[in-house]
Amino acid sequence: MSQANEGGSGAALAGLLDLERLEEDLYRGGSPVTTWQRVFGGQVVAQSLVAAQRSVGEGQFVHSLHGYFMRPGDTSLPIIFQVDRMRDGRSFSTRSVRAIQHGKPIFMMAASFQVEEEGFEHQDEMPDVPPPEALSASDLMNDSEHAPAPIRNYWKRERPIELRPVDLEDFLWRKKGSRGQCIWIRATGEPPKGRDYQAAFLAYMSDMTLLDSTLYFHGSSVFSDRVQGASLDHAVWFHRTFDVSDWLLYVHHSPFAGNARGLGQGQIFDRAGRLVASVAQEGLIRIRENAPRFYEQGGG
């Protein structure tokens, strides 16, 4: 069972995804050594997918997963992953996974796997945005020095995923009232080349920044002391093969927020403009009473 430093590299994430087999369809995984108080949602999604993948026959690949976050994960304890083989068919197989700590599920997921077939094809077009090479990672680091402390501290950490927002000013300061964002993402270092690991990496990446898209319109952030934010559910549809070590464009949009919840939707394109995955997530975005306004704290 592997652990990694806070954030860490792509190689460290690969270690987290290399679950320890305890028994048939029973696995154990770790969490990074971190100052965070709870397990990152994308981590438990990715680890649950790895557990499910290990029970599926050769030639079937994940095409969708749907999960619910039930309790905060404890970063100081291992997570037990229990797989249930719900159905095995010639074309499709279905698995459910429970991620357990303290004897209770913290996350439950269903995943479906399919043998690849030929069929009708269409897709949405990728937005026309600058390529990642035209955007500088140093710009993000430099500009975040003037951002509120929670964002500044977040971006100083080493992490297994590199991000380059297309609209850096809006990403950091939320002054445009937009309901979306485009962010180039890729794994740092050299992740494993196997297709199962690629899917697990993408599942991890898909939870980054999506809930935050529900707060752009309101000039706020999940980092804000005014907001109690938490992922409630998460879904990913895998459309085509991809390479997480190359840049992927993650397009965010939030069609709705209300009743202390926000819905974020995402599309992930490769450099060639192929739509490789779609994502949806609903999260808690509850306003904390009597808390200071986030961007007033940072001088923004």
DRENMIRO-809424 format. One record per residue: residue in one letter; chain; x, y, z of N, C-alpha, C in turn. Coordinates in steps of 0.1 Angstrom, whole numbers. Layout:
<marvos>
<"a", "A", <X, Y, Z>, <X, Y, Z>, <X, Y, Z>>
...
</marvos>
This chain:
<marvos>
<"m", "A", <9, -12, 0>, <0, 0, 0>, <9, 12, 0>>
<"s", "A", <7, 21, -10>, <16, 32, -12>, <10, 45, -6>>
<"q", "A", <19, 54, -2>, <15, 67, 2>, <24, 77, -5>>
<"a", "A", <20, 89, -6>, <27, 100, -13>, <27, 112, -5>>
<"n", "A", <37, 121, -8>, <37, 134, -2>, <25, 142, -7>>
<"e", "A", <22, 153, 0>, <11, 162, -3>, <12, 166, -18>>
<"g", "A", <1, 164, -25>, <1, 166, -40>, <8, 155, -47>>
<"g", "A", <22, 157, -48>, <30, 146, -54>, <30, 147, -69>>
<"s", "A", <37, 137, -75>, <38, 137, -90>, <29, 126, -95>>
<"g", "A", <30, 125, -109>, <22, 114, -115>, <26, 101, -111>>
<"a", "A", <39, 99, -108>, <44, 86, -104>, <39, 83, -90>>
<"a", "A", <38, 93, -81>, <32, 92, -68>, <17, 87, -69>>
<"l", "A", <10, 94, -78>, <-4, 90, -80>, <-5, 75, -85>>
<"a", "A", <4, 71, -94>, <4, 57, -98>, <6, 48, -86>>
<"g", "A", <14, 52, -77>, <16, 44, -65>, <3, 43, -57>>
<"l", "A", <-4, 54, -55>, <-17, 53, -48>, <-27, 44, -55>>
<"l", "A", <-26, 43, -68>, <-36, 35, -75>, <-32, 20, -76>>
<"d", "A", <-20, 17, -72>, <-16, 3, -71>, <-21, -3, -58>>
<"l", "A", <-33, -7, -58>, <-40, -12, -46>, <-34, -25, -41>>
<"e", "A", <-34, -27, -28>, <-30, -40, -22>, <-42, -50, -22>>
<"r", "A", <-40, -61, -28>, <-50, -72, -28>, <-50, -79, -15>>
<"l", "A", <-61, -79, -8>, <-63, -86, 5>, <-69, -100, 3>>
<"e", "A", <-79, -100, -6>, <-86, -113, -9>, <-94, -111, -22>>
<"e", "A", <-100, -121, -27>, <-108, -119, -39>, <-117, -107, -38>>
<"d", "A", <-116, -98, -48>, <-124, -86, -48>, <-124, -77, -36>>
<"l", "A", <-113, -78, -29>, <-111, -70, -17>, <-97, -63, -17>>
<"y", "A", <-97, -50, -16>, <-84, -43, -18>, <-82, -32, -7>>
<"r", "A", <-70, -28, -5>, <-67, -17, 4>, <-58, -7, -3>>
<"g", "A", <-62, 6, 0>, <-54, 17, -6>, <-51, 27, 4>>
<"g", "A", <-41, 36, 1>, <-37, 46, 10>, <-41, 60, 5>>
<"s", "A", <-37, 70, 13>, <-39, 84, 9>, <-25, 91, 11>>
<"p", "A", <-24, 103, 4>, <-11, 110, 6>, <-10, 115, 20>>
<"v", "A", <3, 117, 24>, <6, 125, 36>, <2, 139, 33>>
<"t", "A", <-7, 145, 40>, <-13, 158, 36>, <-18, 166, 48>>
<"t", "A", <-19, 179, 46>, <-24, 187, 56>, <-40, 188, 54>>
<"w", "A", <-45, 183, 44>, <-59, 183, 42>, <-66, 174, 52>>
<"q", "A", <-78, 178, 56>, <-85, 170, 66>, <-93, 159, 61>>
<"r", "A", <-95, 158, 47>, <-103, 147, 42>, <-97, 143, 29>>
<"v", "A", <-100, 130, 25>, <-95, 124, 13>, <-101, 132, 1>>
<"f", "A", <-92, 135, -9>, <-97, 141, -21>, <-106, 132, -29>>
<"g", "A", <-117, 137, -33>, <-127, 129, -39>, <-123, 121, -52>>
<"g", "A", <-115, 128, -60>, <-109, 122, -72>, <-101, 110, -69>>
<"q", "A", <-94, 110, -58>, <-86, 99, -54>, <-94, 86, -51>>
<"v", "A", <-105, 88, -44>, <-113, 76, -40>, <-121, 71, -52>>
<"v", "A", <-124, 80, -62>, <-131, 76, -74>, <-121, 68, -82>>
<"a", "A", <-109, 73, -84>, <-99, 66, -92>, <-95, 52, -86>>
<"q", "A", <-93, 52, -73>, <-90, 39, -66>, <-101, 29, -67>>
<"s", "A", <-114, 34, -66>, <-125, 25, -68>, <-126, 19, -82>>
<"l", "A", <-123, 27, -92>, <-122, 23, -105>, <-112, 12, -107>>
<"v", "A", <-100, 14, -101>, <-89, 4, -102>, <-94, -9, -96>>
<"a", "A", <-101, -9, -85>, <-106, -21, -79>, <-116, -28, -88>>
<"a", "A", <-125, -21, -94>, <-134, -26, -103>, <-128, -32, -115>>
<"q", "A", <-118, -25, -121>, <-111, -30, -133>, <-105, -43, -131>>
<"r", "A", <-100, -46, -119>, <-93, -58, -116>, <-102, -71, -116>>
<"s", "A", <-115, -69, -117>, <-124, -80, -116>, <-130, -82, -130>>
<"v", "A", <-126, -75, -140>, <-132, -75, -153>, <-123, -83, -163>>
<"g", "A", <-129, -90, -172>, <-121, -98, -181>, <-114, -90, -192>>
<"e", "A", <-104, -96, -198>, <-96, -88, -208>, <-105, -85, -220>>
<"g", "A", <-103, -73, -225>, <-110, -68, -237>, <-123, -60, -233>>
<"q", "A", <-126, -59, -221>, <-137, -50, -217>, <-131, -38, -210>>
<"f", "A", <-136, -26, -214>, <-130, -13, -208>, <-141, -5, -203>>
<"v", "A", <-138, 3, -193>, <-148, 11, -186>, <-154, 22, -196>>
<"h", "A", <-167, 23, -197>, <-173, 33, -205>, <-181, 43, -196>>
<"s", "A", <-184, 39, -184>, <-191, 49, -175>, <-189, 45, -160>>
<"l", "A", <-189, 55, -152>, <-190, 53, -137>, <-199, 63, -131>>
<"h", "A", <-205, 59, -120>, <-214, 68, -113>, <-212, 66, -98>>
<"g", "A", <-209, 76, -90>, <-206, 74, -76>, <-212, 84, -67>>
<"y", "A", <-214, 81, -55>, <-219, 90, -44>, <-209, 91, -33>>
<"f", "A", <-206, 103, -29>, <-198, 105, -17>, <-207, 106, -5>>
<"m", "A", <-204, 97, 5>, <-213, 95, 16>, <-208, 101, 29>>
<"r", "A", <-195, 100, 31>, <-188, 105, 43>, <-174, 110, 39>>
<"p", "A", <-169, 120, 47>, <-155, 124, 45>, <-146, 113, 47>>
<"g", "A", <-136, 112, 38>, <-125, 102, 40>, <-115, 107, 50>>
<"d", "A", <-109, 98, 58>, <-99, 101, 68>, <-85, 98, 62>>
<"t", "A", <-77, 108, 60>, <-64, 106, 53>, <-54, 99, 62>>
<"s", "A", <-57, 97, 74>, <-48, 90, 83>, <-50, 75, 83>>
<"l", "A", <-60, 70, 77>, <-63, 56, 77>, <-64, 50, 63>>
<"p", "A", <-61, 37, 61>, <-63, 31, 48>, <-77, 30, 44>>
<"i", "A", <-80, 28, 31>, <-94, 27, 26>, <-95, 12, 21>>
<"i", "A", <-106, 5, 25>, <-109, -8, 20>, <-119, -7, 8>>
<"f", "A", <-116, -14, -3>, <-124, -14, -14>, <-130, -28, -17>>
<"q", "A", <-143, -29, -16>, <-150, -41, -18>, <-158, -41, -31>>
<"v", "A", <-155, -51, -39>, <-161, -51, -53>, <-172, -62, -53>>
<"d", "A", <-183, -58, -59>, <-194, -68, -61>, <-196, -70, -76>>
<"r", "A", <-195, -82, -81>, <-196, -85, -95>, <-211, -87, -98>>
<"m", "A", <-217, -76, -103>, <-231, -76, -104>, <-236, -83, -117>>
<"r", "A", <-228, -82, -128>, <-232, -88, -140>, <-220, -90, -149>>
<"d", "A", <-219, -102, -156>, <-209, -104, -166>, <-217, -109, -179>>
<"g", "A", <-215, -101, -189>, <-221, -104, -202>, <-211, -105, -213>>
<"r", "A", <-215, -108, -225>, <-206, -109, -236>, <-201, -96, -241>>
<"s", "A", <-210, -85, -240>, <-206, -72, -244>, <-204, -63, -232>>
<"f", "A", <-212, -64, -222>, <-212, -55, -210>, <-210, -63, -197>>
<"s", "A", <-203, -56, -188>, <-202, -61, -174>, <-204, -50, -165>>
<"t", "A", <-210, -53, -153>, <-213, -42, -143>, <-206, -46, -130>>
<"r", "A", <-201, -36, -124>, <-195, -38, -110>, <-199, -27, -101>>
<"s", "A", <-201, -30, -88>, <-202, -20, -78>, <-191, -21, -68>>
<"v", "A", <-187, -9, -63>, <-176, -8, -53>, <-180, 0, -41>>
<"r", "A", <-177, -5, -30>, <-178, 3, -17>, <-164, 6, -12>>
<"a", "A", <-162, 19, -9>, <-149, 23, -2>, <-153, 25, 12>>
<"i", "A", <-146, 18, 21>, <-150, 17, 35>, <-139, 22, 45>>
<"q", "A", <-143, 30, 54>, <-134, 33, 66>, <-143, 33, 78>>
<"h", "A", <-136, 30, 90>, <-143, 29, 102>, <-156, 20, 101>>
<"g", "A", <-155, 10, 93>, <-166, 1, 91>, <-178, 6, 84>>
<"k", "A", <-177, 18, 78>, <-188, 24, 71>, <-184, 29, 57>>
<"p", "A", <-193, 29, 47>, <-189, 33, 34>, <-187, 48, 33>>
<"i", "A", <-176, 53, 27>, <-174, 67, 25>, <-178, 71, 10>>
<"f", "A", <-178, 60, 2>, <-181, 63, -13>, <-186, 50, -18>>
<"m", "A", <-196, 51, -27>, <-202, 39, -34>, <-202, 43, -49>>
<"m", "A", <-198, 33, -57>, <-197, 35, -72>, <-202, 23, -79>>
<"a", "A", <-209, 26, -90>, <-212, 16, -100>, <-205, 19, -113>>
<"a", "A", <-199, 9, -120>, <-191, 11, -132>, <-196, 1, -142>>
<"s", "A", <-196, 5, -155>, <-200, -4, -165>, <-188, -5, -175>>
<"f", "A", <-186, -18, -180>, <-175, -20, -189>, <-180, -27, -202>>
<"q", "A", <-174, -24, -213>, <-179, -28, -226>, <-168, -33, -235>>
<"v", "A", <-170, -43, -243>, <-162, -47, -254>, <-164, -36, -265>>
<"e", "A", <-153, -31, -271>, <-154, -21, -281>, <-161, -26, -294>>
<"e", "A", <-170, -17, -299>, <-177, -20, -311>, <-178, -8, -321>>
<"e", "A", <-181, -11, -333>, <-183, 0, -343>, <-197, 5, -343>>
<"g", "A", <-199, 17, -346>, <-213, 23, -346>, <-214, 37, -351>>
<"f", "A", <-225, 43, -349>, <-227, 57, -353>, <-218, 66, -345>>
<"e", "A", <-214, 77, -350>, <-205, 86, -343>, <-209, 101, -346>>
<"h", "A", <-209, 109, -335>, <-209, 124, -336>, <-204, 129, -323>>
<"q", "A", <-201, 142, -323>, <-196, 148, -310>, <-197, 163, -311>>
<"d", "A", <-197, 170, -300>, <-196, 184, -299>, <-183, 189, -304>>
<"e", "A", <-182, 201, -308>, <-169, 207, -313>, <-161, 212, -301>>
<"m", "A", <-148, 211, -301>, <-140, 217, -291>, <-140, 232, -292>>
<"p", "A", <-140, 240, -281>, <-139, 254, -282>, <-126, 259, -288>>
<"d", "A", <-126, 270, -295>, <-114, 276, -301>, <-107, 284, -290>>
<"v", "A", <-97, 278, -284>, <-89, 284, -274>, <-74, 284, -277>>
<"p", "A", <-66, 292, -270>, <-52, 291, -272>, <-46, 278, -268>>
<"p", "A", <-36, 273, -274>, <-30, 260, -270>, <-23, 262, -257>>
<"p", "A", <-20, 250, -250>, <-14, 251, -237>, <0, 258, -237>>
<"e", "A", <7, 257, -248>, <21, 262, -249>, <20, 278, -249>>
<"a", "A", <8, 283, -253>, <7, 298, -252>, <4, 303, -238>>
<"l", "A", <2, 294, -229>, <-2, 297, -215>, <10, 293, -206>>
<"s", "A", <13, 301, -197>, <25, 298, -189>, <21, 293, -175>>
<"a", "A", <27, 282, -170>, <25, 278, -157>, <31, 288, -147>>
<"s", "A", <41, 295, -151>, <47, 305, -142>, <38, 317, -140>>
<"d", "A", <30, 320, -150>, <20, 330, -149>, <10, 327, -138>>
<"l", "A", <6, 314, -137>, <-4, 310, -127>, <3, 312, -113>>
<"m", "A", <15, 307, -112>, <22, 308, -99>, <24, 323, -95>>
<"n", "A", <28, 331, -105>, <31, 345, -102>, <18, 353, -98>>
<"d", "A", <8, 351, -106>, <-5, 358, -103>, <-12, 353, -91>>
<"s", "A", <-10, 340, -87>, <-16, 335, -75>, <-9, 341, -63>>
<"e", "A", <3, 346, -64>, <9, 353, -53>, <1, 364, -47>>
<"h", "A", <-7, 370, -56>, <-16, 381, -52>, <-30, 377, -49>>
<"a", "A", <-33, 364, -51>, <-46, 359, -48>, <-48, 357, -33>>
<"p", "A", <-61, 354, -29>, <-64, 351, -15>, <-55, 339, -10>>
<"a", "A", <-52, 339, 3>, <-43, 330, 8>, <-46, 315, 5>>
<"p", "A", <-59, 311, 6>, <-62, 297, 3>, <-59, 293, -11>>
<"i", "A", <-61, 301, -21>, <-57, 298, -35>, <-42, 298, -36>>
<"r", "A", <-35, 308, -30>, <-21, 309, -31>, <-14, 297, -25>>
<"n", "A", <-19, 292, -14>, <-13, 280, -8>, <-15, 268, -16>>
<"y", "A", <-27, 267, -22>, <-31, 255, -30>, <-22, 254, -42>>
<"w", "A", <-19, 265, -49>, <-12, 264, -61>, <3, 263, -59>>
<"k", "A", <8, 264, -46>, <22, 262, -43>, <25, 248, -41>>
<"r", "A", <15, 239, -39>, <18, 225, -37>, <22, 218, -50>>
<"e", "A", <31, 208, -48>, <33, 199, -59>, <21, 190, -60>>
<"r", "A", <17, 187, -73>, <5, 178, -75>, <7, 170, -87>>
<"p", "A", <0, 159, -88>, <2, 149, -99>, <-4, 154, -112>>
<"i", "A", <-12, 165, -112>, <-18, 171, -124>, <-14, 185, -125>>
<"e", "A", <-10, 189, -138>, <-7, 203, -141>, <-19, 209, -147>>
<"l", "A", <-22, 222, -144>, <-33, 229, -149>, <-29, 242, -155>>
<"r", "A", <-34, 246, -166>, <-32, 259, -172>, <-45, 265, -177>>
<"p", "A", <-51, 273, -168>, <-64, 280, -172>, <-63, 289, -184>>
<"v", "A", <-73, 288, -193>, <-73, 297, -205>, <-75, 311, -201>>
<"d", "A", <-84, 314, -192>, <-86, 328, -187>, <-81, 328, -172>>
<"l", "A", <-69, 331, -171>, <-62, 331, -158>, <-68, 341, -148>>
<"e", "A", <-71, 353, -153>, <-77, 363, -144>, <-90, 359, -139>>
<"d", "A", <-99, 354, -147>, <-112, 349, -142>, <-111, 337, -133>>
<"f", "A", <-101, 329, -136>, <-99, 317, -128>, <-95, 320, -114>>
<"l", "A", <-87, 331, -112>, <-82, 335, -99>, <-91, 344, -92>>
<"w", "A", <-98, 354, -100>, <-104, 365, -93>, <-120, 365, -95>>
<"r", "A", <-125, 357, -104>, <-140, 355, -105>, <-147, 368, -106>>
<"k", "A", <-143, 377, -115>, <-149, 390, -116>, <-158, 392, -128>>
<"k", "A", <-159, 382, -137>, <-167, 383, -149>, <-181, 377, -148>>
<"g", "A", <-184, 370, -138>, <-198, 365, -137>, <-200, 354, -147>>
<"s", "A", <-190, 347, -151>, <-191, 336, -161>, <-197, 323, -154>>
<"r", "A", <-201, 314, -162>, <-206, 301, -157>, <-198, 290, -163>>
<"g", "A", <-186, 293, -167>, <-178, 282, -173>, <-163, 286, -173>>
<"q", "A", <-155, 277, -177>, <-140, 279, -178>, <-134, 268, -186>>
<"c", "A", <-124, 271, -193>, <-116, 261, -200>, <-102, 260, -194>>
<"i", "A", <-98, 248, -191>, <-85, 245, -184>, <-78, 234, -191>>
<"w", "A", <-66, 236, -195>, <-57, 225, -201>, <-52, 217, -189>>
<"i", "A", <-52, 204, -190>, <-48, 196, -179>, <-39, 184, -184>>
<"r", "A", <-30, 180, -176>, <-22, 168, -180>, <-15, 162, -167>>
<"a", "A", <-12, 150, -168>, <-5, 143, -157>, <10, 148, -157>>
<"t", "A", <16, 150, -145>, <30, 154, -144>, <38, 141, -144>>
<"g", "A", <50, 142, -148>, <58, 130, -148>, <54, 120, -159>>
<"e", "A", <57, 107, -157>, <54, 97, -167>, <44, 87, -161>>
<"p", "A", <31, 88, -163>, <22, 79, -157>, <23, 65, -165>>
<"p", "A", <17, 55, -159>, <17, 42, -166>, <10, 43, -179>>
<"k", "A", <14, 35, -189>, <8, 35, -202>, <-4, 26, -204>>
<"g", "A", <-7, 17, -194>, <-18, 8, -196>, <-31, 16, -196>>
<"r", "A", <-41, 10, -204>, <-53, 17, -206>, <-61, 18, -193>>
<"d", "A", <-61, 8, -185>, <-68, 9, -172>, <-62, 21, -163>>
<"y", "A", <-49, 22, -163>, <-43, 33, -155>, <-47, 47, -161>>
<"q", "A", <-47, 47, -174>, <-51, 60, -181>, <-65, 64, -177>>
<"a", "A", <-74, 54, -177>, <-88, 57, -172>, <-89, 62, -158>>
<"a", "A", <-81, 55, -149>, <-81, 59, -135>, <-75, 73, -133>>
<"f", "A", <-64, 76, -141>, <-59, 90, -140>, <-69, 100, -144>>
<"l", "A", <-76, 97, -155>, <-86, 107, -159>, <-97, 108, -149>>
<"a", "A", <-101, 97, -143>, <-111, 98, -132>, <-107, 107, -121>>
<"y", "A", <-94, 106, -117>, <-88, 115, -107>, <-89, 130, -112>>
<"m", "A", <-84, 132, -124>, <-83, 145, -129>, <-97, 152, -130>>
<"s", "A", <-107, 144, -133>, <-121, 149, -136>, <-127, 156, -124>>
<"d", "A", <-122, 153, -112>, <-128, 159, -100>, <-121, 172, -96>>
<"m", "A", <-111, 175, -104>, <-103, 188, -101>, <-110, 200, -107>>
<"t", "A", <-114, 210, -100>, <-119, 223, -104>, <-133, 222, -109>>
<"l", "A", <-140, 211, -110>, <-153, 210, -116>, <-164, 217, -106>>
<"l", "A", <-163, 213, -93>, <-173, 219, -84>, <-171, 234, -83>>
<"d", "A", <-159, 239, -85>, <-156, 253, -84>, <-164, 261, -95>>
<"s", "A", <-167, 254, -106>, <-174, 260, -117>, <-188, 265, -113>>
<"t", "A", <-193, 259, -103>, <-207, 263, -98>, <-207, 276, -91>>
<"l", "A", <-195, 282, -88>, <-194, 294, -80>, <-188, 306, -88>>
<"y", "A", <-184, 303, -101>, <-178, 314, -109>, <-188, 326, -110>>
<"f", "A", <-201, 322, -113>, <-211, 332, -115>, <-213, 341, -103>>
<"h", "A", <-210, 335, -91>, <-213, 342, -79>, <-200, 349, -73>>
<"g", "A", <-190, 349, -81>, <-177, 355, -77>, <-171, 349, -65>>
<"s", "A", <-173, 336, -63>, <-168, 329, -51>, <-160, 317, -55>>
<"s", "A", <-156, 309, -45>, <-148, 297, -48>, <-150, 287, -37>>
<"v", "A", <-147, 274, -40>, <-147, 264, -29>, <-137, 266, -19>>
<"f", "A", <-127, 275, -21>, <-117, 278, -11>, <-122, 288, -1>>
<"s", "A", <-133, 294, -4>, <-138, 305, 4>, <-143, 301, 18>>
<"d", "A", <-140, 310, 28>, <-145, 307, 42>, <-160, 309, 42>>
<"r", "A", <-166, 316, 32>, <-180, 318, 32>, <-187, 305, 27>>
<"v", "A", <-180, 296, 21>, <-187, 285, 14>, <-183, 271, 21>>
<"q", "A", <-193, 264, 24>, <-191, 250, 28>, <-193, 241, 15>>
<"g", "A", <-182, 237, 10>, <-183, 229, -3>, <-179, 215, -1>>
<"a", "A", <-186, 206, -8>, <-183, 192, -8>, <-189, 185, -20>>
<"s", "A", <-182, 176, -26>, <-188, 168, -37>, <-199, 158, -32>>
<"l", "A", <-210, 158, -39>, <-221, 148, -35>, <-221, 136, -44>>
<"d", "A", <-220, 138, -57>, <-219, 127, -66>, <-210, 130, -77>>
<"h", "A", <-207, 120, -85>, <-197, 122, -96>, <-200, 111, -107>>
<"a", "A", <-200, 116, -119>, <-201, 106, -130>, <-192, 109, -142>>
<"v", "A", <-186, 99, -148>, <-177, 101, -159>, <-182, 91, -170>>
<"w", "A", <-182, 96, -183>, <-185, 87, -194>, <-172, 88, -203>>
<"f", "A", <-166, 76, -205>, <-154, 75, -213>, <-157, 72, -227>>
<"h", "A", <-154, 81, -236>, <-158, 80, -250>, <-148, 73, -259>>
<"r", "A", <-135, 78, -258>, <-124, 74, -267>, <-112, 72, -258>>
<"t", "A", <-102, 66, -264>, <-89, 65, -258>, <-82, 78, -258>>
<"f", "A", <-72, 80, -249>, <-65, 93, -247>, <-52, 90, -240>>
<"d", "A", <-44, 100, -239>, <-31, 100, -232>, <-30, 111, -222>>
<"v", "A", <-31, 107, -209>, <-31, 118, -199>, <-18, 125, -197>>
<"s", "A", <-7, 120, -203>, <6, 127, -203>, <6, 138, -213>>
<"d", "A", <-3, 139, -222>, <-4, 150, -231>, <-16, 159, -227>>
<"w", "A", <-16, 171, -232>, <-26, 181, -227>, <-40, 177, -232>>
<"l", "A", <-49, 178, -222>, <-63, 176, -225>, <-71, 189, -221>>
<"l", "A", <-81, 193, -229>, <-88, 205, -226>, <-101, 202, -218>>
<"y", "A", <-102, 207, -206>, <-113, 204, -197>, <-122, 216, -197>>
<"v", "A", <-134, 215, -203>, <-143, 226, -205>, <-154, 224, -195>>
<"h", "A", <-156, 234, -186>, <-165, 234, -175>, <-177, 243, -178>>
<"h", "A", <-189, 239, -173>, <-201, 247, -175>, <-210, 243, -163>>
<"s", "A", <-216, 253, -157>, <-226, 251, -146>, <-240, 256, -150>>
<"p", "A", <-249, 246, -153>, <-262, 250, -158>, <-272, 254, -147>>
<"f", "A", <-268, 251, -134>, <-278, 253, -123>, <-271, 254, -110>>
<"a", "A", <-276, 263, -101>, <-272, 262, -87>, <-285, 266, -79>>
<"g", "A", <-287, 260, -68>, <-299, 263, -60>, <-300, 253, -49>>
<"n", "A", <-308, 256, -38>, <-310, 247, -27>, <-297, 243, -21>>
<"a", "A", <-287, 252, -20>, <-274, 249, -15>, <-266, 238, -22>>
<"r", "A", <-270, 236, -35>, <-263, 227, -44>, <-260, 233, -57>>
<"g", "A", <-249, 229, -63>, <-245, 233, -76>, <-242, 222, -86>>
<"l", "A", <-246, 223, -98>, <-243, 212, -108>, <-232, 217, -118>>
<"g", "A", <-222, 209, -119>, <-211, 212, -128>, <-211, 201, -139>>
<"q", "A", <-209, 205, -151>, <-208, 196, -163>, <-195, 199, -170>>
<"g", "A", <-188, 188, -175>, <-175, 190, -181>, <-174, 181, -194>>
<"q", "A", <-166, 187, -203>, <-162, 179, -215>, <-147, 179, -216>>
<"i", "A", <-141, 168, -219>, <-127, 167, -220>, <-123, 163, -234>>
<"f", "A", <-115, 172, -241>, <-111, 170, -254>, <-96, 168, -255>>
<"d", "A", <-91, 160, -265>, <-77, 159, -267>, <-72, 170, -276>>
<"r", "A", <-59, 171, -279>, <-54, 181, -287>, <-60, 181, -301>>
<"a", "A", <-64, 170, -306>, <-69, 169, -320>, <-84, 173, -320>>
<"g", "A", <-90, 176, -309>, <-103, 180, -308>, <-113, 169, -307>>
<"r", "A", <-108, 157, -304>, <-117, 146, -301>, <-123, 147, -287>>
<"l", "A", <-136, 145, -286>, <-142, 145, -273>, <-139, 131, -267>>
<"v", "A", <-131, 130, -256>, <-127, 117, -250>, <-135, 114, -238>>
<"a", "A", <-141, 123, -231>, <-149, 120, -219>, <-158, 131, -216>>
<"s", "A", <-169, 128, -209>, <-179, 138, -204>, <-180, 135, -189>>
<"v", "A", <-183, 146, -181>, <-183, 145, -167>, <-195, 153, -161>>
<"a", "A", <-200, 149, -150>, <-211, 156, -143>, <-209, 154, -128>>
<"q", "A", <-211, 165, -121>, <-210, 164, -106>, <-219, 174, -100>>
<"e", "A", <-226, 170, -89>, <-233, 179, -81>, <-226, 180, -67>>
<"g", "A", <-226, 192, -62>, <-219, 194, -49>, <-227, 203, -40>>
<"l", "A", <-223, 202, -28>, <-229, 211, -17>, <-221, 224, -19>>
<"i", "A", <-228, 236, -20>, <-222, 249, -19>, <-230, 258, -10>>
<"r", "A", <-230, 254, 3>, <-238, 261, 13>, <-231, 274, 18>>
<"i", "A", <-238, 284, 19>, <-232, 297, 24>, <-232, 297, 39>>
<"r", "A", <-220, 300, 44>, <-218, 300, 58>, <-222, 314, 63>>
<"e", "A", <-230, 314, 74>, <-235, 327, 79>, <-223, 334, 86>>
<"n", "A", <-223, 347, 85>, <-214, 356, 93>, <-199, 354, 90>>
<"a", "A", <-196, 347, 78>, <-183, 345, 74>, <-178, 357, 66>>
<"p", "A", <-165, 361, 66>, <-161, 372, 58>, <-161, 368, 43>>
<"r", "A", <-163, 378, 35>, <-163, 376, 20>, <-149, 372, 16>>
<"f", "A", <-148, 362, 8>, <-136, 355, 4>, <-126, 365, -3>>
<"y", "A", <-130, 372, -13>, <-121, 380, -20>, <-117, 393, -13>>
<"e", "A", <-125, 397, -3>, <-122, 408, 5>, <-110, 405, 13>>
<"q", "A", <-108, 392, 17>, <-97, 388, 26>, <-84, 389, 18>>
<"g", "A", <-85, 387, 5>, <-72, 387, -3>, <-69, 400, -9>>
<"g", "A", <-77, 410, -7>, <-75, 423, -13>, <-79, 424, -27>>
<"g", "A", <-87, 414, -32>, <-91, 414, -46>, <-103, 422, -48>>
</marvos>
